[in-house]
Amino acid sequence: MSFGMDRSIAFGHDTKDMAVAVSSRPAPIAWLLAPALLLFVLFFVLPFGVMAAMSFFSSNPVTNPNAFLTTRH
């Protein structure tokens, strides 16, 4: 029983296959997913992030201990 590296694997790369893999064009499904992902981020993630930032950096008068209700006299 051997626990070392399997030395029966041929080392080396086929440069022709690697060149084809590098120069291949994006899959057609990517042309559908990329705009959908961009619109999802633009209209869903970004507004929630802005609301969270506004909530975090603004003071809420309801949770302010020095706030009081005004009444008419």
Z-matrix of the N, CA and C atoms (Angstrom, degrees):
N
C 1 1.446
C 2 1.514 1 108.28
N 3 1.333 2 116.43 1 125.45
C 4 1.458 3 121.19 2 -176.66
C 5 1.527 4 109.31 3 -111.07
N 6 1.316 5 115.73 4 134.63
C 7 1.456 6 121.02 5 178.24
C 8 1.522 7 112.03 6 -110.59
N 9 1.304 8 117.64 7 9.03
C 10 1.456 9 121.63 8 -178.54
C 11 1.518 10 111.50 9 -91.40
N 12 1.315 11 114.93 10 -163.80
C 13 1.456 12 121.67 11 -179.44
C 14 1.518 13 109.94 12 -74.67
N 15 1.310 14 116.23 13 140.24
C 16 1.458 15 120.52 14 177.34
C 17 1.523 16 108.10 15 -77.18
N 18 1.290 17 116.96 16 110.26
C 19 1.464 18 121.62 17 -174.09
C 20 1.522 19 112.43 18 -91.12
N 21 1.331 20 117.59 19 5.40
C 22 1.455 21 119.94 20 179.71
C 23 1.527 22 111.92 21 -84.93
N 24 1.324 23 117.75 22 -6.83
C 25 1.458 24 121.21 23 -179.79
C 26 1.522 25 108.52 24 -78.17
N 27 1.315 26 116.40 25 133.12
C 28 1.467 27 120.62 26 178.59
C 29 1.522 28 108.71 27 -76.70
N 30 1.299 29 116.30 28 125.74
C 31 1.461 30 120.95 29 178.74
C 32 1.519 31 108.94 30 -91.17
N 33 1.289 32 116.23 31 142.16
C 34 1.456 33 121.72 32 -179.46
C 35 1.517 34 109.27 33 138.31
N 36 1.282 35 115.63 34 159.70
C 37 1.455 36 120.26 35 -177.05
C 38 1.512 37 109.05 36 -125.44
N 39 1.300 38 115.08 37 145.07
C 40 1.452 39 120.22 38 174.81
C 41 1.525 40 106.80 39 -88.94
N 42 1.325 41 117.07 40 106.80
C 43 1.462 42 121.12 41 -173.70
C 44 1.526 43 111.96 42 -67.05
N 45 1.319 44 117.79 43 -27.44
C 46 1.464 45 120.01 44 179.15
C 47 1.525 46 110.44 45 -67.54
N 48 1.332 47 117.48 46 -44.94
C 49 1.468 48 120.70 47 178.24
C 50 1.520 49 111.20 48 -65.56
N 51 1.319 50 117.25 49 -37.18
C 52 1.462 51 119.99 50 179.70
C 53 1.524 52 110.97 51 -67.20
N 54 1.332 53 117.89 52 -37.97
C 55 1.457 54 121.20 53 179.41
C 56 1.520 55 110.91 54 -66.53
N 57 1.320 56 117.42 55 -37.31
C 58 1.464 57 120.85 56 178.24
C 59 1.520 58 109.94 57 -67.39
N 60 1.320 59 117.57 58 -39.13
C 61 1.459 60 121.08 59 -179.33
C 62 1.521 61 111.38 60 -66.68
N 63 1.314 62 117.40 61 -36.24
C 64 1.460 63 120.74 62 -178.02
C 65 1.518 64 110.72 63 -74.24
N 66 1.302 65 118.24 64 -38.43
C 67 1.459 66 120.94 65 -174.86
C 68 1.523 67 113.13 66 -90.98
N 69 1.317 68 118.54 67 5.90
C 70 1.457 69 119.60 68 -178.98
C 71 1.519 70 110.22 69 -72.22
N 72 1.313 71 115.72 70 152.10
C 73 1.457 72 121.79 71 -178.48
C 74 1.529 73 109.42 72 -86.67
N 75 1.320 74 116.81 73 160.96
C 76 1.474 75 119.23 74 177.81
C 77 1.519 76 111.03 75 -63.05
N 78 1.294 77 114.86 76 151.80
C 79 1.467 78 120.70 77 179.01
C 80 1.530 79 109.33 78 -66.02
N 81 1.316 80 118.02 79 149.44
C 82 1.476 81 120.33 80 179.67
C 83 1.526 82 113.29 81 -59.25
N 84 1.329 83 117.73 82 -30.28
C 85 1.466 84 119.65 83 178.85
C 86 1.520 85 111.74 84 -65.72
N 87 1.336 86 116.58 85 -25.10
C 88 1.463 87 120.16 86 178.81
C 89 1.517 88 111.39 87 -65.82
N 90 1.326 89 117.13 88 -31.39
C 91 1.464 90 120.27 89 178.24
C 92 1.528 91 111.17 90 -69.02
N 93 1.314 92 118.33 91 -20.25
C 94 1.462 93 121.30 92 175.41
C 95 1.520 94 111.56 93 -91.73
N 96 1.316 95 116.82 94 -36.78
C 97 1.459 96 120.03 95 -176.37
C 98 1.517 97 112.97 96 -75.72
N 99 1.312 98 117.66 97 -36.31
C 100 1.467 99 120.30 98 -176.78
C 101 1.534 100 111.94 99 -62.12
N 102 1.337 101 120.53 100 -50.40
C 103 1.470 102 118.55 101 177.51
C 104 1.526 103 113.04 102 -64.53
N 105 1.335 104 116.54 103 -35.90
C 106 1.465 105 118.87 104 178.72
C 107 1.523 106 110.76 105 -64.10
N 108 1.321 107 116.34 106 -42.25
C 109 1.464 108 120.04 107 178.31
C 110 1.523 109 110.93 108 -65.85
N 111 1.320 110 117.06 109 -40.66
C 112 1.464 111 120.59 110 178.84
C 113 1.526 112 111.14 111 -62.66
N 114 1.332 113 116.98 112 -44.18
C 115 1.463 114 119.63 113 179.45
C 116 1.522 115 111.63 114 -68.21
N 117 1.328 116 117.59 115 -35.64
C 118 1.462 117 120.81 116 177.13
C 119 1.524 118 110.34 117 -62.02
N 120 1.317 119 116.49 118 -45.34
C 121 1.474 120 119.91 119 179.41
C 122 1.518 121 110.03 120 -66.21
N 123 1.332 122 117.09 121 -42.48
C 124 1.463 123 121.12 122 -175.30
C 125 1.523 124 112.33 123 -67.37
N 126 1.329 125 117.80 124 -40.95
C 127 1.457 126 120.02 125 -173.33
C 128 1.522 127 114.77 126 -105.21
N 129 1.319 128 119.45 127 -5.37
C 130 1.463 129 120.67 128 -179.78
C 131 1.525 130 111.79 129 -122.27
N 132 1.318 131 117.05 130 -56.32
C 133 1.465 132 120.40 131 -175.84
C 134 1.522 133 110.76 132 -71.03
N 135 1.324 134 117.51 133 -46.87
C 136 1.463 135 120.69 134 -177.08
C 137 1.535 136 112.82 135 -62.01
N 138 1.353 137 120.54 136 -46.79
C 139 1.472 138 118.63 137 177.67
C 140 1.528 139 113.32 138 -60.91
N 141 1.342 140 117.37 139 -39.08
C 142 1.458 141 118.40 140 177.94
C 143 1.524 142 110.85 141 -67.30
N 144 1.309 143 116.95 142 -35.49
C 145 1.465 144 119.93 143 176.36
C 146 1.521 145 111.81 144 -65.52
N 147 1.325 146 116.66 145 -40.57
C 148 1.471 147 120.38 146 178.11
C 149 1.525 148 110.27 147 -65.98
N 150 1.330 149 117.32 148 -42.39
C 151 1.471 150 119.71 149 178.47
C 152 1.525 151 111.34 150 -64.03
N 153 1.320 152 116.53 151 -40.04
C 154 1.465 153 119.66 152 178.53
C 155 1.520 154 110.99 153 -65.50
N 156 1.327 155 117.28 154 -40.42
C 157 1.471 156 120.51 155 179.02
C 158 1.522 157 110.52 156 -66.47
N 159 1.340 158 117.31 157 -41.61
C 160 1.464 159 119.92 158 178.40
C 161 1.525 160 110.88 159 -64.87
N 162 1.312 161 116.54 160 -37.84
C 163 1.452 162 120.38 161 178.62
C 164 1.522 163 111.18 162 -67.93
N 165 1.313 164 116.16 163 -36.97
C 166 1.462 165 120.47 164 -177.23
C 167 1.527 166 111.45 165 -73.34
N 168 1.339 167 117.11 166 -38.87
C 169 1.459 168 120.13 167 -173.54
C 170 1.527 169 113.79 168 -94.77
N 171 1.319 170 118.82 169 -4.19
C 172 1.462 171 119.96 170 177.99
C 173 1.524 172 109.01 171 -105.87
N 174 1.311 173 114.54 172 156.07
C 175 1.473 174 118.02 173 178.96
C 176 1.524 175 108.33 174 -96.72
N 177 1.306 176 115.20 175 133.47
C 178 1.448 177 121.69 176 179.44
C 179 1.527 178 107.91 177 -91.64
N 180 1.329 179 118.13 178 119.39
C 181 1.471 180 119.08 179 -177.69
C 182 1.524 181 113.38 180 -64.99
N 183 1.316 182 118.74 181 -22.36
C 184 1.457 183 120.74 182 179.85
C 185 1.525 184 110.41 183 -69.12
N 186 1.309 185 117.90 184 -35.90
C 187 1.461 186 120.62 185 -179.41
C 188 1.520 187 112.63 186 -91.80
N 189 1.310 188 117.39 187 1.58
C 190 1.461 189 120.85 188 178.60
C 191 1.529 190 109.11 189 -76.69
N 192 1.316 191 119.42 190 123.91
C 193 1.475 192 120.12 191 -178.17
C 194 1.527 193 113.41 192 -68.74
N 195 1.315 194 118.48 193 -19.42
C 196 1.478 195 120.69 194 -179.24
C 197 1.528 196 112.09 195 -93.70
N 198 1.313 197 118.04 196 3.75
C 199 1.464 198 120.75 197 -179.99
C 200 1.522 199 109.66 198 -77.22
N 201 1.330 200 115.62 199 146.56
C 202 1.458 201 120.27 200 177.08
C 203 1.511 202 107.92 201 -143.82
N 204 1.323 203 115.53 202 154.50
C 205 1.458 204 120.89 203 179.36
C 206 1.526 205 109.44 204 -84.74
N 207 1.300 206 115.30 205 140.75
C 208 1.477 207 119.28 206 177.53
C 209 1.518 208 107.92 207 -96.55
N 210 1.296 209 115.80 208 148.12
C 211 1.459 210 121.33 209 177.81
C 212 1.517 211 108.72 210 -129.42
N 213 1.320 212 115.16 211 155.60
C 214 1.478 213 119.31 212 175.65
C 215 1.515 214 108.14 213 -84.70
N 216 1.292 215 114.29 214 143.31
C 217 1.468 216 119.21 215 178.75
C 218 1.481 217 110.45 216 -105.26
